[in-house]
Amino acid sequence: MGPSTRIVQACGLLTVVATLYSIHELTLMSSKHVHDEGGMLSRRGALARGGNAAGVSTITTSALPVLDDASAAQDTQAGVPGLPGHHLRAPPPDVLGQCVRYNNTDMWGQAVNNGAMFRTNTAAECCDACLRTQTRDTTTVQCNVWVWCGDKERCGQQHRECWLKWLAYARVAVPRNATFDGAVGWTSGSAAVFDLSDEVHGWKLLTAQKAALVGDPKEHRRIQESMDPLLLEDTSLEKLKRGVTVPQMYHTVTTVSGAYNQWQTRIHYYHWLKVKRHCVQHWALCEMGGFTRLLHSGEPDNIMDEIPTMVVDPMPRSMMAHDDYVVLNRPYAFVTWVQTAVIPEKYVLMSEPDHLWMRPLPNFMTGNRPAAFNFGYMNPASPDDCPVIRRLSDVKTTPECEAVKPIGNSPTFLAFEDMKVVMPIFLNMSMTVYKDAEAKKLWGWCQEMFAFAMSMHMAGLTEIVMYGHMVSQPPFDADRELVPGRPFYILHYTYGLDFNTTTGKTLMHDVGDWHFDKRAFDPTPIPRKMVEPPDNIDFMLARVMVRMFNEATAAIPCWDEYHSSRGSDALSLCQDNPRVVVLQSVLIMVEPSKEAEEASTTGTVPVVAAPAAAAAPSGGATSDASAIAKMVADAEEGDEGDDGEDAAGAGDDAAAAAKRAKQNAKKRAAAKKKKAAAATGEGGAAAPATGARAGGGAGGAKVQTEPPSVPVRQLFPDGKFPEGEWQSYKGEAANRENNAEKKELERLQYAEMINDVRQAAEVHRQVRAYIKKIAVPGIRLIDMCEQLEGHVRQLIEASGLDAGIAFPTGCSLNYVAAHYTPNAGDETVLKYDDVMKLDFGTQIGGRIVDSAFTVHFNPKFDPLVNAVKEATDAGIREAGIDVRLCDVGAAVQEVMESHEVELDGTVYPIKSIRNLNGHSIAPYQIHAGKSVPIVKGGEATKMEEGEFFAIETFGSTGKGYVREDLECSHYMKNFDVGHVPLRLPRSKQLLATIEKNFGTLAFCRRYLDRIGETKYLMALKNLCDAGIVDAYPPLCDNRGSYVAQFEHTIFLHPTRKEVLSRGDDY
């Protein structure tokens, strides 16, 4: 389901490429955490106590019978471990006529009447009034819950008010207030066929638990620590599994796209194996079957032998261009799977890579009725969502929208045969929603979830049982249980976690000094030995998450090597062949189909023990035997990755192999220990938020957010910005470094100016650090550019020509070397096999920082990119005061053309592009007159003290020569042009706009669009024809070739040169 800024937004307000998972995306938190008037699913409807709903008449009591009432009675109390004074199980329903009554309870709901205008003498009268609204007319909102205030002292002026309500998805909604004592004067109720006794009792238990522990976080922590998640009792299973003697075996399937999901999937599968082992050995009715990782990249990866995997192709573009929403590959993958897979299980659980299995999941289905987790931020029955659902699906009326459940495809249980019906509908509905502008705007990143919900309804699967305790979602859940008696099964770490370790508070909207977000590890895996939140943080699930991470990463062989290898050589890098470990330490996962058959004839419940021999593979993929299976057994025996202990439980050979694996990993890790500690914090702790560099002078400095939004000036309150990389001059100029006169000249003449440039450089570093995280396959280039430019404006505090963007963001792809940025309407999407040159500039007071780097994903381009990077560094080393420009070019070419690259079996020499150059930079003048060649034989003009230069190099697999091609986007007013008379008024107006907003800085058509210019192309052409504005079309090598670029801005100080734009990245 996503950068770690604690910004919580509604699905419909945020449209994001789903593979970026780049957001904390809720405006309304899950119903079990934040109560808004109207409850879980009437967030936009009439208030429960706020006037008469439109079109609903007030109900009178003249014809209602007067019944005896005990609505103010308090619930009985008795003991339960960890919660003195209360039973864990709910008492029998308190039946009141045709209703069930919930004392001391105030239910949410959308008002059907105005309770202030409608009073009854008893709760029974209020119940009867609710039942009277229930007619066969399905087009009107009807009452399904009611609240009545019978405690005269506590109700005051609201005494005897009767509110009739409609509460969508009532079984998973949260009461507004519910207690065992008389603190709540309200009594609520529902129709007898709609018994919520268990649910209400659970919330009362939670209220009592919180009251008992208020002001005592240590006791709360002690209770939470004492809970074993594998042993916690789920009281809902007593009813669910009553009379069930044969396991309802289910197959777990999780969809993944590639490297970003790889480390998550390895941890996911580790804990799945662990809980299944516990389930098989200790549960009389274990229903966990096989496992399949559905890899929809179309290509095998390097953990195929570790996890049972089926590789499927992504959705073809011929079906629909969907590069900006690759999540459409998920329903396509499911369609492929259900059409080809053969599994022995009758049922399927759809899971996700970022699910941590805390305990074995029973099959939550009742018969063939699907079961799912309800998402509190989905509201198909809302006034906003329902009209769109009615228009796109088979839902005809507003009340019928409640039959569309607030679920996504994961986690959801359903019969495999039903899945075969649902998945083609799911694919079609996903494409329908994707093409619908209103739906995309309303649902944003949730669109695929709504598509699945509608697909289930269209397939006739409307009777779906929803379980709110199936999944915990920190930071909106903090403890091991939703309510007492309802332990969580899965920990879903889709959102970031942030804590203020000083105050001990959980931060919902800010980045804390203890911070974890899975998006920060893309595709690099999380480190081993992460550090838990400190003791003053009372947040159990954060500790559970870190412990589960650490257990898995310590046990899984080749944790770091699998990522760094990028392929099959992982085994040689980590020395311990997981395939050998598998053969020596197979953990058997049985499918008790035979025992189940016997049970069906004998009526006994099979007790499945761990067998001593291998079982057949499950799921038609590969065996459950895996490289991490033995490590699961180790962890359960208390080893938990201790390098000093032997592995246990699988024979001497397995123990020896596991021990050797750990010892080798320990040796390899020792050499990297200091470096890793510096990068991730002491002992691999969760890293603090990225952004501002350490330091910043005086106290009061802020910390950068992610996405970056804090102006860099505020991060360095003393006004001194980080220096770039210093390099000494060569030859005779090297003597300048210790010359006192030159040092004083540097201080007096350049100190203030260079500090401004350093500020612009710091903005560049921070923005590109973030953009590198979102510049991933599937993102539209225009979206990427606009995000980048928006962050530059924020961080530099853009102010006209005084500070802002120096030139349009270049994102030239493949054979296009430079000067490409998307114009409006350009739908170009970044792809895995693209080589993108990301070139952007910042400026303060006209002093420009010009820096560029190359983004690529396919490792086959590594030699090309590395060659250009080395050549750029060679040019920087050669540059200096009194150095001839031609000598810089020769140094660049020598390094560049010493490299070659093999692409798809063909070896290409890497060539410097001979008609592209670096350049000097002056205030408001990006190309100030001197060109720095990247081949030998250029001009002999010398570099001089006090000059800025952009040292940029381009390496190509093509001809090494560019020409102008494609649609133009870049323009710039001629720096030296004088007055040129213009005849067209529109041209004069446009020129005035350009001079005011850009001066002599480069701009693009998107920038003109942004400031409100329209229908300007003819006027812009006129300015170009007149020589006032110059057009800079894209510069291209031959098609099919690939070009890479790196660039830095340097300043020639009197004593040394400073690489202003240098960062930790390049």
N, C-alpha and C positions, 0 to 999 in steps of 0.2 A: 504494500500500500504506500511521506515525506517528506537543504542545508539547514543547518541546525538553528537558525534564528527561531526564537520561540514565538513566531507569528502564527496565530491560529486563525484560519480562514475557512469559509464555507466552500464546499465543493464547487458550487455554481459561481463563485467569485474568483476562482483561480484556475486558469487553463495552463497546464504544464505538461511537457513531454513526459509520459508516464515512466520511461526508463530512467529519468533523472531522479525520480523520487525526490526532487529538490525542494520539499516544503513541509512545514507542520501545518496541516491543512484543515483545521476545524474552526468554525466560528462557534458552533454549539458543541460542548463536550458531550461525551457519552452520558446517557440518561442516568447512569448509576453514580454520577459524580456531581453534576450541576443541575439544579432544578430551576427551570424557567417557567413562568406562569403559562399554563397550557400543557406543560409536561413534555414528555419525550417527543411527541409528534404533533403537537399543536402549537409549535413555536411561532407560527405566523397567523394563528387563528384567533377567535374571540377568547377573551380571558375568562377563566373559570369564575371569577368574581368581579366582573366588570361590565355589567349591563346585559340587556336582553339580546340574544343573538338575533340577527336579522331574520324576519319571516317566521319566528317561532312565538306562538302565543303563550302567555302565562297560564299555568295550570292551576285550577282552584281545587280546594279540598272538600267541596260540599258533598260529593258522593263517596268519599273515602271512608272506610270503616275505621273505628278507633280501636287499636289493639294495645295490649299491655306491652311495655317496653323496658328493657334494661340496658339501654345503649350506653349509659355512662359507666357501666360496670368495668372494673379493671380485670385484665387477664391474670390468671393464676400463674404463680411462679414456682419453679423447682430447679434443682441443681443440674449443671452441665459442666464438664471439665473445662477450665479456662475461662468460664463465664458464670460465676456463682449466681444461683437464683433462677435459672431459666432452663427449660427443656430445649434440646437441640431440634427435636421434631415438633411440628405444629400440632396443637390440640385438634380434636374433631371440629369440622366447620360449625360455626354458630349460625344455624339456619333460622331465618326470620321469614316465615311464610314462603314465598317463592324466591326469596333472596338469601344471600349469605352476608352476614354482618361482620365488619371489622372494627372492633371498639378502639377508641383512642387513635384513630387513623384519619388522616386528611389526604384524599386522593386528588391527583391532578386531573385535568381534562378540559376539553373545549365546552364552553357553556351551551346547553340546550335551552336553559331558561335563566331568568334573573332571580337568584335565590333571595335577594333582598326584598323582592316583591312577592315571594312565595314561601309561606311558613306552614309547617305541619306540627301536629301535637306529638307525634311519635316517629321513630325511625321507620316503623312498618308503613306508615302513611307515605313517607318519602320514597320508600321502596316501591310501593304500589304505583305511585305517580310515574316513576321511571319506567316500570313495565308497561304502563298505558301508552307510552310514546312508541313502543315497538310494534310497528305495523308491517305489512307486506310491501309497502312503498319503499323501494330501495334507493329512490332518488333523493331522499331527505336524510339529514343527520338525525340519528336516534340515540336515546340515552342507553348507555351500557353500564355506567357507574353513577353513584349518587353520594352526596355527603350531607349530613344533617348535624346541626349543632345542638346537643341536648343538655350540655352542662351550663346551667344558667350563670353560675359564678364566672366561669372561664370564657363563656361566649359573649357575655355582656349584651350589647345591642344586636348581636347576630344570633341571639338565642332563638332556636326553632327554625332558623333559616334552612331551607332545603334546596340544594343546588343539584340539578340534573345535568349530567355531563356525558360527553362522548370522549372516551380515552382510547385512541388508536393503539393497537399492539399492547393491550393492558398487561399481559402476562410478563412482559419484559420492561414495563415502565416502573418508575420509582415513586412511592408515595411522597407527597409533599412533606409529611411528617407522620411518624408512627412510633408509639411508645407503649410500654407495658403499663405504665402508671397513668394517672389522670392528667398529665401535663398537657395533653391534647384534648380539647373539649369536643372535637368533631368525631362523628361516627360515619364510616363509609360503608358501602355495600355494592354488590353486583348480583346479577341474576344467578339463581342456584346452579344453573348449568354452566356457569362461568365462575367456578370457585377459585379464588385467589388466596386461599388461606395459607398455603405453604409460602407463597411469595411474600405476603404481608408479614407473616411470622418471622421470616428471615430478616427483613428490614428492621423489625422491632428488636431482634437480637443484636443487630449491628448498632442500633441506637443505644441499647443498653451497654454494649461493650465499650463504645466510645465514652459514654458517661462514666463508666467505672474506671476508665484509664485516663480521664482528662487530667492534664497536668502531670502525668507520670509516664513520659516517653520511655524511660528505662524499663518499666514493667511491660509496656507494650512491646518493646523490642525483645524482652526476655520471652514473652509468650510466643511471638512470631518465630524466634530462633528455635524454640522447643518443638515447633511443628515439623514433622516429616511429611513432605508433600506426597510421598508415595503411600503414606498410611492414613492421611486425612480421610474422614468419612464424607461421602457425598450422599446426603439423605434423599436426594431426588432419585437415586438408582433403585431404592426400595420399591417405589411405585413403577418405575420404568421397566425393571426386570422381573416384576412379579409374574410368576408362572412361566418364565422363559427358561427352558432347559437346554436348548441347542444354541450354541454361539452363532450370532449373526456376523460372520466373518466379513471384514472389509479390507479393501486394498487402498493403500495410501499413495496418492500421486501428487507430485509438486512440479510446477512448471518453472523453468529457468531459461534465461536468455544468453548467459555466457559468463565472462570473467567477473562481472560485478556480483553475480549471485554465487560464485564458486565457493568462497570461504564460508558464506552463510549456509550453503547446502551441505558442506562437509560437517559443520557443527550440528545442523538440523538432523542429518542422518545418524550421527554419533548418538545423540540423545534419543532418537527414535529407537535405535537398537537397544539402548540401555533400558528404556521403559518396557520395550517388548520382552526383553529377557526377564524382567521382574514380573511382567504380566503372565508369561508362560509358566514361570515357576511358582507363583504365589496366588494367582487369581483362578478361582474355580470356573470362571466364565470369561476366559480371555478371547477377545474378538479381533485382535490385531492380526492381519494377514501379511501380504507382501507389500513391496515398496517399489515405486518407479519414479525416477527422475526424468521428466519430459523436457528434453533439451531442444528448444525450437530455434537454434541458431543454424541448423542445417549441416553443421560440421561437428564431428566428435571432438572432445577435449581430452585433457590429460588426467581425468579422474574417472574414466569409463570403467576401469577395473575395480575401483573403490566403491562405487555406488551403482546399483542397478539402474541402467539408463536406456532410454529409447530416444534416438535422435530423429527429429522431424524437421521438415523444411519450414521456413517462415512463410507467411502468407504472400503469394505472388503479387507483384505490382499490377499484373494484368487484371486481378480482381478489383483492386482499388489502390491508388497511391496513398500510402499511409506512413511515409517516412517520419512524419512528425508525431506519430502515435503508434509506436511499435507494439504497444500492448494488444493491438489487434492480432498479433501473432499467437496470443494465448488461446482464444477460442478456436482459431484455425488449428493449432496444435492438438487441442482436445478433440476436434472433429476427426483428425487423422488418427488419433489414438483409439478412440472408441470404434473406429471402422476397421482397425487392424489388430488391436491387442486381444489376446486370449488370456483371461485370468480365471483362477478357480473360485475367487470370492464373488459373492452375489452383490456386494455393496462396495461403494467407493467413498473415500474421504479425500476431498481436494484440500491440499495444504499449501503452504508457501515457504520459501527458503528461510525467511526471518522468523520462523516459529521455533521456539524452544519447548520441547516436550518435557514438562515437569512431572507428569504422571501418565500412566497408560490411559488412553481414551477408550471408554466403552463405545459401542455403537449406539448413539443417542436416538436412533430412529425407532419409531413405534410402528411395527409392521413394515409397510413400504412407505410410510409417511416420511419425507425428507426431514432432516434436522440441520440446523445452521446456527451460527452466531449472529446476533442482531447488532448492526452498527448504529450507534446513537445519532450519528450525523447524517444518516439517510432518513428521508421522510416521504415515501411515495404517497402518503395520504394527505400531504400538506396542500394548501391552496396554490402554492407555486408549482409544486412538482406534479400534482394530479392532472392538470389540464394537458401538460406535455405527454404524460403517460397515456392519457385517453386518446390523444391524437396519433401517437406512434404505435399503440398496441391494441389488443382486443378488449381493453377495459372500456365499459360504456358509461358508467355512472360514477359520480364522486364517491359515494360510500364504498363502491366496489374497489376503489384504489387501495383500500386497506387490505384487500386480498393479495396485493403485490407487496411482498414482505421486504423489510429493510435489510437485505442480505446481499453479499457478494458471492462469488463462486467459492471463496475460501474464507474460513473453513465451512464446508457444507458436506453432509452425508446424503447420498441418494443411491438408489438401486442402479446397478450398471446398465440394465435395460432401459431405465428412465433416462439415464445419462445419454444413451444413444439417440434418444428423441430430442433431448434438450439442447445438445451441443450444436447441431446445425442451426437451430433457431437462435441460439446465443450468438453464433457468428454473424448471422444475417442482422439481428437486432443491433449488434455492436457496430456494424457498418452503417445501419440506418441512423443510429444516434450520432455517429461520427460525421455523417453528411448533413445533419440537421443543425443549422446555426443556433437556433434557440436552445436546443438541448445541450449543445457543446458549451454554450455560454453559461447555462444554468448549472450544469453538473460538473463541468471542468474535468479534473482528473478522476472524478467518480463515475464518469459516463459509462465505463465498461461494467461497473457494479450495477448501475440501474438497468443496463441492457440485460444482465443475467437475471435480475429480479423479474423483469417483464417476461423473459423467456420461460422462466419457471411457471409463471401464470398462464402463458400462452400454451404451454405443454399440459395444462390441466393440473399442475402440482401446486395447489393453493393451500392445502392443509400441511403447513410446514411448522414443525415444532422448533421454537427458538430458545436457546439456552444462553443466558447472559454470562454464565460463569465458565463457558467453554474456553474463553480467551481473556487474558489480562492484557491491558495496553498501558504500560507506564508511559507518561507520568500520571495518567488519569486513574490508574489503579496503583495502590501502594503495598497492599498486603497479600498474603497467600490465598485469601478467600474473598469472594465477592461479598458474601454475608456468611456468618457461621453456618456450617452445614452445606455450603456451596463452594468447595475449593476450586481454584482455577486449574485448568489442565495444560494450557499453552500460554507461554509468555511471548507476546508479539512485540518485538522491539523496533517497530516501524518509526516511532517518534524518538527524538532526541531526549536525553535526560540531563538536567542541569540543576546543580545545587550550589548554594552559597555556603561554603564550609565554615564561614565565620558565624553566621546566624543560624545555620542548620536548616535553612528554608529551601523548599523546592521552588525552582524558578520556572514559571510557565511561559513567560514572554521574553526572557533574557537568557543570555549565555552565562553559565556559572563558571566558577573556577574549578569545579569538578564537572566535567562535560563528556558525554558520549553521544555520538551520532554515527550510525552505520554508514552514512554517505561520505564521511571523512575517510573511509577505507574502501576506495574504489579505484582500481581493483585490488590494491595492496591489502592483504588480510590484516585483521586486528592482531596486535602483538600478544605474545604469550605473557602470562603473569601480570595481567591487569590488576590495578589496585582498587579495592572496594572504596566506596564513600567512607569518610571518617565516622567515628562512633557517634558524633552528635547529629548525624543524619538519620532520622527515624523513617526509613523508607526501605522496607524489607525486599521488595521485588528488585530494587537496584542491586542489592547484595546477591540475590538469587541469580540475576542475570550475569554478573561478573563471575560468580563462582562456576556457573555452568559454562561460560566461555573458557575460563581457565582450565577446568577439568577436561574439556574437549581438546583445546589446543595443546595441552600437555600430553594427551594420549594419542592424538592423531599423528601418524608418521609423516615426515616430510612436510611439516606445516608451512614453513617459509619457502622451501625449495620448489614446491609445486607451483607457486606463483612466479618465482623468479626464473624458473626454467622456461616458461612459456611453451612447454611441450614435453615430448617423450623423454628428454634427457634428465627429467627430474629424478629418476631413480639413480642415475649415476652420480648426481650432485649430492644426494643425501645418503648414498651408500647402502642404505637398508631397503632392500627391494620389498615393497608392500605385498607383492604377489607371493613372495616366500612366506611372509608373516601370515598371509591368508591361509596358505596350505598347512601351516604348522599350528595355527590357533583359530580354526574356524569356530565361530559361535553359531550353534545350530538354532534356527528359528523354525519351529514346526508349524505346519498348517493342520490343526486337529480335525481334518475332514473325516478321517476314519473313525476317530473317537466320537465325533459329532453324530455320525451315522449310527454308531452303536447306541449312543444316548437316545436317539430318536426312537429306537425300537425298544430299549429297556426302560426309558423314562428316567435314567440317571443323568446327573450332571458330570461331564468328563472333567477330570483333574489332569491337566497336561503338565508333565514334568519335562525338564530339559533332557533331551536324548543324548546318547553317547556317540552317535554316528550321524553323518551328514544327511540332510534331507534334500529332496529335489528342489530345484529353483522354483521360485514363485513369481507369477506375474508375467511370464513369457519374456522376461528381460535377461537378468543374470541372477545368480544366487544371492541370497542375503548374506552369504559369507563375504567379508570385506576386510580391508587392511586395518580397520579400526575395531573390528569385533573383539579381538583379544584385549585391546585397551579398555573397552567397555567393562569387561570382566575384571580387569585390574582395578578400575575406578570403584567398582562396587565392593571390592575386597578391601578398600581403604587405601590403596596405593596412591591414587590421584596424582600420577605423574611424578612421584618422588624418584629422582634419578638414582638414589642409593639403594633401592629395594628391587628384589627380583620380581618379575611378573609372576602371577599366580593363577592357577585354575585351569591350565590347558596343557599340562604335561611339561616335562623337563626341556624338550627342544623348543617349545613355544616360549617358555620362560627365558631360556638363553637368548633366543632371537629378540625378544622384546627388550631384554636388558641391554643387549648390544646396541639396539636402536637408540635407546635412551642415552647410553654412554657416548655414542657418536654425536648425537644431537647436542649433548652437553659440551663436548669439546669444540664443536663448531660455533656454538653460541658464546663460548667464553671469549673468543677473539673479538666478537662484536658487542660485548656487554656494555662497554663504556659508551660507544657510539649510540647504541639503542637506548640506553638510559637517557642520554642527552636529547634524543629525538622524541621520546615518548613520555618522559618523566621517570621518576624514581621507580625502578622495578617494573617498567612497562605500564605505568599508571595511565588512565584515560587522559589524553592530552587536553590542555586547555584550549579555548577557542582560538582558531587561527586568526591572523590579522596583524595587529600592530606588533612591531619588533619590541623586544625586551628593552626596558629602560624608558627614556623619554624625558629624563631630567626631573623637574620638580614634581612634588606630589600632586595628586588630583587628576592624573592622566586617566582617560577612559580606556576601555578595552574594545577592540574592533568586534563588530558583530559578523555574522555570516547568514545571508549575504552581507557584504560590507556596506555600511550606511553611515558610520561615524566619520565626520570630516577628519582628515589626517592631522590638521592643525590642533584638534582637540586631544589627539593621542600624545602630543608632545607639547605640554603646556609651557615649557621653557622657551619654545620657539626655535629650538635647535633640532634640525632634522638629520636623519642618519646619513653619514657620508657613504660614498660609493667605494669601489675598490681602488686602492692606490697602487700605481705601478711606477717604477723608476724609469727615467729616460735612459737611452743607450748612448754610447759614445761620449763625446765631449759634453753633451747636455746632462750627463749623469752628475757632473760636478755641481749643478744647480741645487741639488737636494739639500746640501749643507751650507748653502750660501745665505748668510744672515740678511743681506740686503734684499735678496729675492724673497725670503720668508716674510720680511716686513712689507714688501710691495704686495705680496699675496694677501696679507691681512688687511691692508688699507684699501686696496683697490677692488678686491674680488669677494671679500667675505660675505657681505650682505647679499650681493647678487647671487652668489653660488648657493646660499642657503635657500633662496626661493626655488632654484632649480632642483635642489635636493628634495624639497617638498613635492614638486611635481614628479620626481623620480619615485618617491615613496608611494604616491598615489598609483603610479604605473605598476609597481610591484604588488601592491595589495589587490588591485583590480584583476591583474592577470592571474594571481594565485587562485582567486575565486573562479574566474572564467575557465581555467583549466579543468575545474571540476564539472562544469556543466557543458563544456564543449565535447560532447560525446555523440556517437552515432545516433541519429534520429532527431537531432535538434535542427530546427529551421535556422538558417544562417541569419535571417533578418531578425529573428527573436534573440539570437545570441548577440548580435551587434547592438541591438537596442538595450539589452541588459547591460552589456559592457559600458556603453556610452552613458547610460543612466547612473551607473556606479561611479564613473569618472566624475560626472557632474556633482554627485553627492559628496564624494571624498575631497574634491578639490575646491568645493564651494563655488561653483561656476558663477561668474559675474561678467557677462558681456565679453569684451575683449581682454579684460584684466586677468581672467583665469578661466580655464575650461579645456575643451578638447582642441587639440592642435590640428588635426586633420581627420578625415573619415576613416573608420575602422576598415582596414583591408583584411579580407578573408579569402584570398585567392586560392583556388583549388587546382591541384594537379599540374597541368601544363601551363596554367595561368600563373605568371610569376608575381604580378603586382597590379595595383590600382583597380581591384575589383571589390565593390561592396554592393549588397543587394539594393536595388531600387524597389519602390513600393510595388507590391504584387509578386515579387520574386519568391517562389516557393522552394528554392533550392534547399536541400537537406544534407547535412553532413553524414557521410557513410563510412563504414569500417575501412574501406580501401582507399579513402581519400588522403591526400597530403595537403594540409591547409597551412598557408602562411598567414599568421595572425599579426598584423602590423597596426599599431595604434600609437597615438601621441598625446601628451599632456603639455600644458603650458601655463605659466604664471608670468604675467608682465611681458608676454611675448617670448619668453625664454622657453624653448621647446625641448622636451625629452622625447626622442624618437627611438623606439625599440621594437623589435619583432622577434618572433620565434615560430617554430613549425610544430604543428599538431598532427600526429599520426597514430594509428592504432595497430595496424598490421606490422608485426616485427620485421617483415621482409624489407621495410624501408629504413630500418635502423642504420645500415651503413651510409645511406644517402644523407640522412639527417645528421649523423655524427660527423661526417666529412665537412658539412657546411658549418657546423658549430666549431669544429677545430680550425677551419679556415678563418672564421670570424675572429677567434681568439688570436690567431697568428697575425692578422691585420692590426689588432689592437696592440699587441706586443711590439710590432714594428713602428707604429705611429709615435710621433713625438715632435718636439720643437726642432726645426731645421731638417726634418726628414722629408725627402722628396716623395711626392705622391706616387710616382711610378714605382718606387721601392716598396711601398705598401702593397701595391697591386701585384708585384712579383712574388712577394711573400705569401699572399693569399692564394695565388694560382698554384704555387709549388705544393702547398699543403692540399688544396682542393683536388688537384688532378693526380695526386698520388693514391687516390681511392677509387674503388669501383664497387658496383652493386649488382647482385644477381636477382633478377626478377623473373619468376616463372620460367626458369631454365636458361635465360639469356643473360649474359654478363654485359653490363653497360659501364663504360668509363664515365666518371663524373666530371662534368665540364663547368668551369666558371663561365657565367653568361657575360660575354665580352662587351656588350653594349648596355650593361647596367652597372651602376657605380654607387659608392657612398658619396657623401657630400658634406660641405661645411654648412653650419647653421648660424643664422643671425636673428636678432629680435624680429619676430613676425615674418620671418623669411626662412622657409624650410630648406630651400636650396639657395645657398648664399654665394655661389659663384665658383667655388673650388670643388672639383669632382675627384673622388678617391676611387681609382680603378680597381678592379679585382682580377685583372690580367696584367702581365708585364707589358712594358712599352708605352705607358701613358706619359702624361706631361711631367716635366721635371720641377714644377712649382713646389715650393717648400711649405710645410706647415709652420705656423707661427704661434708665439706665446699669446694666450688669451683667446684662442679660437675654440669654438665648439665644432666637433665633427660627428657625423653619423657613420660609423664603420659598419657597413652591411654587405653581406655576400650572398650570392645566389649560386647554387649548384644544380645542374640539370642532367638528366639522362638523355636529353634531346640534342638539338644542334648547338646549344649554347649561345643562341641569338634570339632575341625577342622582337616581335612586331606588334603593332596596335591591332586589336581585334575586339569583337563583341560590343555589347551596348555600353555606352559611357555612363559612368556614375560620378566620377571625380572632376571637380572644377576648382580653379583658383584665379583670383584677380591678379593680373600682371603687376608685379612689384614695381616695375620701372615705367609703366605707362603714364603718360601725361593726360591732359584733357583731350578727350575725343568727342566731338559733337555727335549727338544721337537724335534721330528724327522721331523715333517711335516713343510715345509717352509711356507705354508699358515697359519698354526697355529702360527708360530713365528711372521709373519707379523700382524696377527690379534691381538696378545697379545701386540705388540708394539703400535698399534692403540689404544687399550683399555688403556694402561698405559699413553699414551700421552693425551687422551681426558677425561678420567674418573678417572684415578688413582684407588683408592680404593672406590670411590663412586659408587653407584648402577647405572645401565643403563638398557636400554631395546633394543629390536631389532629395534624399530623405530629410536632410536638415532644412531644406526649403519647405518641404511638406510640414515639418514639425512647427515651424514658426507661422504657418497659416497661408503660405503662398500657394496659389492654385493657377492652373492654365498658364504656366510660365515658360514652357518649352520653346515657343517661338521667340520670346524675348531673350531667353538664355542663348539661343542660337545666334541672335542678332549681336549680342555682346561678344560672343566668341568670334563671329565674322569680323567685328570691328577691332579685334585685337585687345579688347579691354579685359576679357576673361579668357583663360586658356583651358581647353578641355584635355583631360588626361585619361584616354580610354585604357581598358585593361591591356597589359603587356603579356604576350603569349609566346611560348616556344611551340614546337610542332605538336599537334594533337597526339595524345597517347604517351607523351613523355611526362616526367614528374620533376617538379622543381621544389627545392627546399630553400629556406631563408633564415638567417639570424642577423640581428642588428643590435648595436649598442651605441649610446651617445657618450662621448668622452669630452673632457675639457682639459686643455693644456695649461695647467697652472705654471707659474714661474719656476716652481721647484720640481713638481712631479705631474703626472697625468692622472686624472681621476675618471674611472669608468662609472659614470653616474647611475646608469640603469642596471648595473650588475645586481643580481639577487642570488638567493640560494638555489634557484631553479636553473639559471643559465647566465 
